[in-house]
């Protein structure tokens, strides 16, 4: 699908992944990407973040790119948590929805297959428990090392596992054969796996926000670069893959933009800006 064939009939909902889409893989954020996000957010479009990151690690990016307007939404933890921004609330947000699951069965299966896994369990209160520290900068969240017993106690919103000793292809084969039931999972670009509650994905959170905002499904855009973006790319009327995305992700999208190192997000946002009805009548997110 070419952007020129897209026609917004009203204010669109535009969902942006963070890592590999807004941010370079080393965490770098370019002025051009910030400028393009702010330009679209200053229209009547609903621009929001949809990320695998925790709330704590999402909020600074929301602020940096100019999306911190009260009433805005963000999907975190691959869809397990949706927040609504509110500067009067503690931390600057309110929890809109939280979906949890018991991670123990899946993690125990994985530990039998891959005993040396690094495991991070994110809890509903935004704390992250780990069995050992993840290497930086792979894992942005603040990490608290706990005992094996405490690691799997209680409910989780997301579990991340990393096998430093496996190649991505070998890791993917082990995961496919492991028989993980009762969860959604997505494999990253390395030997990395995210587990989420069954039926939960970024698309799950985005669809609820779309309905709350009354946005027509035909006025939806999602932009991402990894396998945890597959569902939201399929959910959107216009699913855009970043240029460096795996072939599986590019195939799931109906448009590909430039790579993150080439500010591909800015390229596609600049194109979309001209298609937003009454673009000059929006309210800027910052003075």
C-alpha positions as CSV (number, residue, x, y, z in Angstrom):
1,X,0.0,0.0,0.0
2,X,1.3,3.4,-0.9
3,X,0.7,6.3,1.5
4,X,-0.8,8.2,-1.5
5,X,-3.6,5.6,-1.7
6,X,-4.5,6.1,2.0
7,X,-7.3,8.5,2.8
8,X,-8.0,9.5,6.4
9,X,-11.6,10.4,6.9
10,X,-11.0,11.7,10.4
11,X,-8.3,12.0,13.1
12,X,-6.1,8.9,12.7
13,X,-4.6,6.8,15.4
14,X,-0.9,6.4,14.8
15,X,1.0,3.9,17.0
16,X,4.8,4.0,17.3
17,X,7.2,1.3,18.6
18,X,10.2,2.6,20.5
19,X,13.3,0.5,20.1
20,X,14.5,0.2,16.5
21,X,11.7,2.6,15.4
22,X,12.0,5.8,17.4
23,X,15.4,5.0,19.0
24,X,18.5,3.6,17.4
25,X,19.6,0.2,18.8
26,X,22.2,2.1,21.0
27,X,19.4,4.3,22.4
28,X,20.2,7.3,20.2
29,X,17.3,9.7,19.3
30,X,17.7,12.0,16.4
31,X,16.4,15.6,16.2
32,X,14.8,14.8,12.9
33,X,12.7,12.0,14.3
34,X,11.7,14.1,17.3
35,X,10.7,17.0,15.0
36,X,8.5,14.7,12.8
37,X,6.7,13.1,15.7
38,X,6.0,16.5,17.2
39,X,4.7,17.8,13.9
40,X,2.2,15.0,13.6
41,X,1.3,15.2,17.3
42,X,0.5,18.9,16.8
43,X,-2.3,18.0,14.5
44,X,-5.6,16.3,15.5
45,X,-4.0,12.9,15.1
46,X,-3.9,10.5,18.1
47,X,-0.2,9.7,18.2
48,X,0.8,7.1,20.9
49,X,3.5,4.7,21.9
50,X,3.1,0.9,21.7
51,X,6.1,-0.8,23.2
52,X,7.5,-3.9,25.0
53,X,9.1,-1.6,27.5
54,X,7.9,-1.1,31.1
55,X,6.0,2.0,32.1
56,X,9.1,3.4,33.8
57,X,11.2,3.0,30.7
58,X,8.5,4.3,28.4
59,X,7.7,7.6,30.1
60,X,11.1,9.3,29.4
61,X,10.6,8.6,25.7
62,X,7.1,10.0,25.7
63,X,8.5,13.2,27.2
64,X,11.4,13.4,24.9
65,X,9.3,13.1,21.7
66,X,6.6,15.5,22.8
67,X,3.7,13.0,23.5
68,X,3.2,13.9,27.2
69,X,-0.2,15.6,26.7
70,X,-2.7,14.8,29.5
71,X,-5.3,12.3,28.3
72,X,-3.0,10.6,25.9
73,X,-2.5,6.8,26.0
74,X,0.5,4.4,25.8
75,X,0.6,0.7,25.5
76,X,3.4,-0.9,27.5
77,X,4.7,-4.4,28.2
78,X,3.6,-5.7,24.8
79,X,0.0,-4.9,25.5
80,X,-0.3,-6.1,29.0
81,X,-0.5,-2.6,30.4
82,X,-2.2,0.5,29.0
83,X,-1.7,3.9,30.7
84,X,-3.4,7.2,30.4
85,X,-1.2,10.2,30.9
86,X,-2.3,12.5,33.7
87,X,0.1,15.1,35.1
88,X,-1.9,15.4,38.3
89,X,-1.5,11.7,39.1
90,X,1.5,10.1,40.9
91,X,4.2,9.4,38.3
92,X,2.2,11.4,35.7
93,X,-0.1,8.6,34.6
94,X,-3.0,6.4,35.6
95,X,-3.3,2.7,34.9
96,X,-6.0,2.1,32.4
97,X,-5.8,-1.7,32.0
98,X,-3.5,-4.4,33.4
99,X,-3.6,-8.0,32.2
100,X,-1.5,-10.5,34.2
101,X,-0.6,-14.2,34.0
102,X,1.1,-17.0,35.9
103,X,4.5,-17.3,34.3
104,X,5.7,-20.3,36.3
105,X,4.6,-23.1,33.9
106,X,6.2,-21.6,30.8
107,X,9.4,-20.5,32.6
108,X,9.9,-23.9,34.1
109,X,9.5,-25.5,30.7
110,X,12.1,-23.1,29.3
111,X,14.5,-23.7,32.2
112,X,14.4,-27.5,31.6
113,X,15.4,-26.9,27.9
114,X,17.8,-24.0,28.5
115,X,19.2,-24.1,32.1
116,X,21.4,-21.0,31.8
117,X,18.6,-18.6,30.8
118,X,18.6,-15.0,32.0
119,X,15.0,-14.4,33.2
120,X,13.2,-11.1,33.9
121,X,9.7,-11.0,35.4
122,X,7.8,-7.8,35.3
123,X,5.1,-7.3,37.8
124,X,1.9,-5.2,37.7
125,X,3.5,-2.5,40.0
126,X,6.2,-2.0,37.4
127,X,9.0,-3.8,39.3
128,X,11.4,-6.1,37.4
129,X,12.7,-9.2,39.1
130,X,15.7,-11.1,37.5
131,X,17.6,-14.2,38.3
132,X,20.8,-12.4,37.1
133,X,21.5,-9.0,35.5
134,X,20.9,-8.7,31.8
135,X,23.7,-7.1,29.8
136,X,23.4,-3.4,29.1
137,X,22.0,-1.9,27.0
138,X,19.9,-4.9,26.0
139,X,17.5,-4.5,28.9
140,X,16.5,-0.9,29.8
141,X,14.5,-1.7,32.9
142,X,15.9,-1.3,36.4
143,X,16.6,-4.9,37.6
144,X,16.4,-6.5,41.1
145,X,18.1,-9.8,41.5
146,X,16.0,-12.2,43.6
147,X,16.0,-15.9,44.6
148,X,14.6,-18.6,42.3
149,X,11.6,-18.9,44.6
150,X,10.7,-15.2,44.6
151,X,11.3,-14.9,40.9
152,X,8.1,-16.8,40.0
153,X,5.9,-15.7,42.9
154,X,2.8,-13.8,42.0
155,X,1.4,-12.5,38.8
156,X,3.4,-11.1,35.9
157,X,2.6,-8.8,33.0
158,X,5.7,-9.7,31.0
159,X,8.5,-12.2,31.2
160,X,11.7,-11.8,29.2
161,X,14.2,-14.6,28.7
162,X,17.7,-14.3,27.1
163,X,20.1,-17.1,26.3
164,X,23.6,-15.7,25.9
165,X,25.0,-19.0,24.7
166,X,22.6,-19.6,21.8
167,X,22.5,-18.4,18.2
168,X,19.1,-16.9,17.3
169,X,18.2,-19.7,14.9
170,X,18.9,-22.4,17.4
171,X,17.1,-20.6,20.1
172,X,14.0,-20.2,17.9
173,X,14.0,-23.9,17.2
174,X,14.1,-24.8,20.9
175,X,11.3,-22.3,21.7
176,X,9.1,-23.7,18.8
177,X,9.5,-27.2,20.2
178,X,9.0,-26.3,23.8
179,X,5.2,-26.3,23.8
180,X,4.5,-23.0,25.5
181,X,0.8,-23.0,26.2
182,X,-1.3,-20.3,27.9
183,X,0.9,-17.4,26.7
184,X,1.7,-15.2,23.8
185,X,5.3,-15.1,22.9
186,X,7.5,-13.3,20.4
187,X,11.2,-13.9,19.6
188,X,13.6,-11.0,19.2
189,X,16.5,-10.4,16.8
190,X,18.8,-12.3,19.2
191,X,18.3,-15.3,21.5
192,X,15.6,-13.3,23.3
193,X,12.0,-14.2,24.1
194,X,9.1,-12.1,25.5
195,X,6.2,-13.9,27.1
196,X,2.8,-12.2,27.6
197,X,-0.7,-13.2,28.9
198,X,-2.5,-15.4,26.3
199,X,-4.3,-13.2,23.7
200,X,-2.4,-10.1,24.7
201,X,-0.2,-8.2,22.2
202,X,0.3,-4.6,21.3
203,X,-2.7,-4.9,19.0
204,X,-4.8,-6.0,22.0
205,X,-4.0,-2.7,23.8
206,X,-4.3,-0.6,20.7
207,X,-7.7,-1.9,19.8
208,X,-9.1,-0.9,23.2
209,X,-7.7,2.6,22.8
210,X,-9.1,2.8,19.3
211,X,-12.6,2.0,20.5
212,X,-12.3,4.4,23.4
213,X,-11.3,7.2,21.1
214,X,-13.9,6.4,18.5
215,X,-11.3,6.1,15.7
216,X,-12.5,4.3,12.5
217,X,-10.4,1.1,11.9
218,X,-9.6,2.5,8.4
219,X,-7.8,5.5,10.1
220,X,-5.2,3.4,11.9
221,X,-1.4,3.3,11.4
222,X,1.2,1.2,13.2
223,X,5.0,1.4,12.7
224,X,7.5,-1.1,14.1
225,X,10.5,-3.3,13.5
226,X,10.3,-6.6,15.4
227,X,8.3,-9.8,15.8
228,X,6.4,-8.3,18.8
229,X,5.0,-5.8,16.3
230,X,3.5,-8.4,14.0
231,X,0.0,-8.3,15.5
232,X,-0.2,-4.5,15.5
233,X,1.0,-4.3,11.9
234,X,-1.8,-6.6,10.9
235,X,-4.2,-4.7,13.1
236,X,-3.6,-1.3,11.4
237,X,-5.0,-0.2,8.1
238,X,-1.5,0.8,7.3
239,X,1.2,-1.3,8.9
240,X,4.7,0.0,8.3
241,X,7.9,-2.0,8.9
242,X,11.2,-0.3,9.4
243,X,13.8,-1.0,6.8
244,X,16.0,-3.1,9.0
245,X,13.1,-5.3,10.2
246,X,13.4,-9.1,9.7
247,X,11.8,-10.4,6.5
248,X,8.9,-11.9,8.5
249,X,8.0,-8.5,9.8
250,X,8.4,-6.8,6.4
251,X,6.1,-9.4,4.9
252,X,3.4,-8.7,7.5
253,X,3.4,-5.0,6.8
254,X,1.9,-3.3,3.8
255,X,4.6,-0.7,3.6
256,X,8.3,-0.5,4.4
257,X,10.1,2.7,5.2
258,X,13.8,3.4,5.7
259,X,15.9,1.8,8.4
260,X,16.1,3.4,11.8
261,X,19.7,4.6,11.2
262,X,18.3,6.5,8.2
263,X,15.4,8.1,10.2
264,X,12.9,5.9,8.4
265,X,10.2,6.9,11.0
266,X,10.6,10.5,10.0
267,X,10.2,9.7,6.4
268,X,6.9,8.0,6.8
269,X,5.5,10.5,9.3
270,X,6.4,13.3,7.0
271,X,4.3,11.6,4.3
272,X,1.4,11.0,6.6
273,X,1.3,14.6,7.8
274,X,-0.1,15.8,4.5
275,X,-2.9,13.3,4.7
276,X,-4.3,14.3,8.1
277,X,-7.6,16.2,7.8
278,X,-7.5,19.7,9.3
279,X,-3.8,19.2,10.2
280,X,-3.4,22.8,10.9
281,X,-6.1,22.8,13.6
282,X,-4.5,20.4,16.1
283,X,-3.3,21.3,19.5
284,X,0.5,21.1,20.1
285,X,1.7,18.9,22.8
286,X,4.1,21.5,24.1
287,X,4.1,25.3,24.4
